[in-house]
Amino acid sequence: MSIQTNIEQILSRIAAACVRSGRDPAEVRLVAVSKTKPAAMIHEAAAAGQRIFGENYVQEFVDKADRVTDPIEWHFIGSLQSNKVKYLRGKVAMIHSLDRFSLAEEINRQWGILDQKLDVLLEVNLGEEDSKAGTDEAALFQLASRVAGLPHLRVRGLMALPPWLDDPEEVRPYFRRLRELSEEINRRQIPGVDMRELSMGMSHDFEVAVEEGATLVRVGTAIFGERG
Ligand SMILES: *Cc1c(COP(=O)(O)O)cnc(C)c1O
């Protein structure tokens, strides 16, 4: 199956999930997760109309970004060390994986050099899994208000990487929980916080995520094939 066909099929499955749940497909954007995949495949996806690409590893991203000349937008979705933020400066349109205030301060410092604002999502560890990144729910509200106080960041929503479960239906409660948390934050009307984005759902569970309110789905394998 070609990358173009894969993308078309995913977009039609997203649209069908929107119809099932009474949503407007225009609310959902596909993030093509291109980690470990070569620039040539990114170009192929871009030629098929794909606009947003997600990367996880700073060094790999920097090397590849220079080789992709298509008019695309990069999102950083992987775990991020503060000392590497400088390599992303000005190159990404959104960071999905903000999970601690010290990291927010460094992003603020780097985007301050550009005198620009960066859209960020707060990553939540819903399963309370020790092995996963993300702030726990108890710390989320405080993180949201502290980050909102930084002038070069815009808090745009939440992201989660729920436990991997064979049956996507079993992931549904996690997606629902993330949406509830974002509604709860919006109700608190924290100045500078606008929970408009929900980044959730991957290759095997994105339809359930869309039914539960995802606005950004992060799909890798179903577009580019298995990673080696
Ligand atoms: C790799 C990755 C994805 C994509 O996973 P697939 O199962 O290949 O679709 C999505 N989100 C994050 C944070 C990832 O690291």
The ligand as a MOL file (V3000), in Angstrom:
LIG
                    3D

  0  0  0     0  0            999 V3000
M  V30 BEGIN CTAB
M  V30 COUNTS 15 15 0 0 0
M  V30 BEGIN ATOM
M  V30 1 C 5.5130 6.6230 17.8670 0
M  V30 2 C 4.4460 7.4780 18.4680 0
M  V30 3 C 3.1750 7.5740 17.8930 0
M  V30 4 C 2.7340 6.7770 16.6670 0
M  V30 5 O 2.5540 5.4430 16.9930 0
M  V30 6 P 1.9980 4.4020 15.8790 0
M  V30 7 O 1.5270 3.2560 16.6930 0
M  V30 8 O 3.1540 4.0740 15.0060 0
M  V30 9 O 0.9100 5.0840 15.1580 0
M  V30 10 C 2.2630 8.4380 18.4790 0
M  V30 11 N 2.5790 9.1770 19.5620 0
M  V30 12 C 3.7840 9.1090 20.1440 0
M  V30 13 C 4.0590 9.9610 21.3330 0
M  V30 14 C 4.7490 8.2640 19.6210 0
M  V30 15 O 5.9470 8.1940 20.2300 0
M  V30 END ATOM
M  V30 BEGIN BOND
M  V30 1 1 1 2
M  V30 2 1 2 3
M  V30 3 2 2 14
M  V30 4 1 3 4
M  V30 5 2 3 10
M  V30 6 1 4 5
M  V30 7 1 5 6
M  V30 8 2 6 7
M  V30 9 1 6 8
M  V30 10 1 6 9
M  V30 11 1 10 11
M  V30 12 2 11 12
M  V30 13 1 12 13
M  V30 14 1 12 14
M  V30 15 1 14 15
M  V30 END BOND
M  V30 END CTAB
M  END
